[in-house]
């Protein structure tokens, strides 16, 4: 069990309802420990347990509320095989 952190970009969230929709979608994923959005910088950070969920599940949850995301591990180089 390892807690991972992923940072992702979110565009076009400009109201409280949109922010709450994304937060709700993320917190409904088993294994998500924390979710924080910053509309000012169009980014979000999620901490999750990697034995219970994945970056793909996080991306899918955010995409379901109509926001395009590009998740990437905060500490990893931009290598898709890493």
C-alpha angles and dihedrals in degrees: 000000000000131000111229129191124213128187120201140175122245121187130199101019102139105148139057092246092058093047092049091048092055093044091050092049091050096046090051089066112097107240099029107130100180139357127194129177129197110194090181091067097026091238139120133194124206128185114203143167106250095211091061104038144002144219088261092060090049092051091047093050093051092044090054089065090053102258121125114229138189107195121194133168110262096225100034126095117244092270114128091206093056 
